[in-house]
Amino acid sequence: MTIKLMPVNTTYEPFSLEPEYVAANQGFVDHVELSQVRHFLDLACGTGTVSELLLEKSPAAHLNGVDYDPVQVELSAERFRKLGYEVRVGFDVTEDYSTGKPVLAFGEGSCADLPFEPATFDCITIANAIHIIEDKKKLLADISQLLKPGGVFGFNSTFYSGSIPEGADRLYMDWLIFATEHITNKNKLLEAEGKPTIRRVRGTTRRAFTNRWYSPQEWTEFLAEVGLKVTSINERLVELSERSFTYVGAYGGLAEVLLSGYPVDEASEALQAAAGPAMRASNATVAPRNYLEIWATKS
Ligand SMILES: C[S@@+](CC[C@H](N)C(=O)[O-])C[C@H]1O[C@@H](n2cnc3c(N)ncnc32)[C@H](O)[C@@H]1O
């Protein structure tokens, strides 16, 4: 099957709505009892996929979402307004209800600098994003401080030691090779037309991705150092369809690290275009990936 390429939408939204993605995140939140939670904090909340799954577990709870990308914050706010919530923009930790539903708040901000009081939240999550955060140990220490005693913290990530299933290395390698070829071919056309070519600025790889990917054991140790005791560790195999794999390629946040140094729109277009060909080169009907899911409790 050939996927028709859309004009590149570099937000996380198309991928975040894919059934395999939603199911994987549902599996992640199903690992823990959340019905007693009154205040959720969903860090790097993106378009609110996981925020929505959390609220389904405790419909009377309030939720604060934080993301440093104003586009994702707006997409989250819009999503919950459509679901009938009053949504405030910012970092208000509120007990208010409006039209029978808890008021939610989504703020544009960095996980490196969280503007909340200690012991505020019953549950903090950072889904599909902890690998991007530069100072992971500081983040975990801050999370521990923001949790109430007995509160829970969970994350899932598909960039850890073990995330590429056996035999799938070739597929992910070809993805990058074909994406680079896409840019090379585009440059030939641009050159022939006498137009400026797409250039890669070297040395711009973000530190988060030059870090080693940690193992479940290492994460357990990091959590213990800040008083968070692991209660469950799970590894989930997720098989992305060609469409999902194509959509994740289009996501600018991933493209800017996988093809760092290229203009993000070009990198997104190239990874989107290369997803299907990479799968066909491996005779793959799905793009397999392992997700690590960890939950811990504050003692
Ligand atoms: C792959 S998306 C995951 C979104 C959402 N948590 C989910 O699971 O669907 C990663 C998100 O992390 C956000 N992000 C990355 N680094 C961040 C930081 N330092 N502070 C806040 N948000 C960040 C990005 O803007 C993006 O929305």
The ligand as a Tripos MOL2 file, in Angstrom:
@<TRIPOS>MOLECULE
LIG
   27    29     1     0     0
SMALL
NO_CHARGES

@<TRIPOS>ATOM
      1 C1          6.5610   13.1540   21.3350 C.3       1 LIG1
      2 S1          5.6330   14.4640   22.0020 S.3       1 LIG1
      3 C2          4.7110   13.6590   23.2900 C.3       1 LIG1
      4 C3          3.4490   14.3860   23.6450 C.3       1 LIG1
      5 C4          2.5390   13.7390   24.7030 C.3       1 LIG1
      6 N1          3.1780   13.6410   25.9940 N.3       1 LIG1
      7 C5          2.0880   12.3770   24.2590 C.2       1 LIG1
      8 O1          2.5250   11.3870   24.8700 O.co2     1 LIG1
      9 O2          1.3340   12.2510   23.2940 O.co2     1 LIG1
     10 C6          6.8930   15.3300   22.9050 C.3       1 LIG1
     11 C7          6.4360   16.6500   23.4740 C.3       1 LIG1
     12 O3          7.4320   17.1280   24.3590 O.3       1 LIG1
     13 C8          7.4700   18.5340   24.2840 C.3       1 LIG1
     14 N2          8.7310   18.9440   24.9100 N.ar      1 LIG1
     15 C9          9.9780   18.5770   24.5480 C.ar      1 LIG1
     16 N3         10.8900   19.0780   25.3880 N.ar      1 LIG1
     17 C10        10.2160   19.7940   26.3310 C.ar      1 LIG1
     18 C11        10.6060   20.5530   27.4700 C.ar      1 LIG1
     19 N4         11.8870   20.6630   27.8160 N.pl3     1 LIG1
     20 N5          9.6460   21.1460   28.1960 N.ar      1 LIG1
     21 C12         8.3500   21.0270   27.8480 C.ar      1 LIG1
     22 N6          7.9130   20.3210   26.7710 N.ar      1 LIG1
     23 C13         8.8350   19.7070   26.0250 C.ar      1 LIG1
     24 C14         7.3170   18.7960   22.7970 C.3       1 LIG1
     25 O4          6.9150   20.1100   22.5040 O.3       1 LIG1
     26 C15         6.2520   17.7470   22.4200 C.3       1 LIG1
     27 O5          4.9510   18.2730   22.5120 O.3       1 LIG1
@<TRIPOS>BOND
     1     1     2 1
     2     2     3 1
     3     2    10 1
     4     3     4 1
     5     4     5 1
     6     5     6 1
     7     5     7 1
     8     7     8 2
     9     7     9 1
    10    10    11 1
    11    11    12 1
    12    11    26 1
    13    12    13 1
    14    13    14 1
    15    13    24 1
    16    14    15 ar
    17    14    23 ar
    18    15    16 ar
    19    16    17 ar
    20    17    18 ar
    21    17    23 ar
    22    18    19 1
    23    18    20 ar
    24    20    21 ar
    25    21    22 ar
    26    22    23 ar
    27    24    25 1
    28    24    26 1
    29    26    27 1
@<TRIPOS>SUBSTRUCTURE
     1 LIG1         1 GROUP 0 **** ****
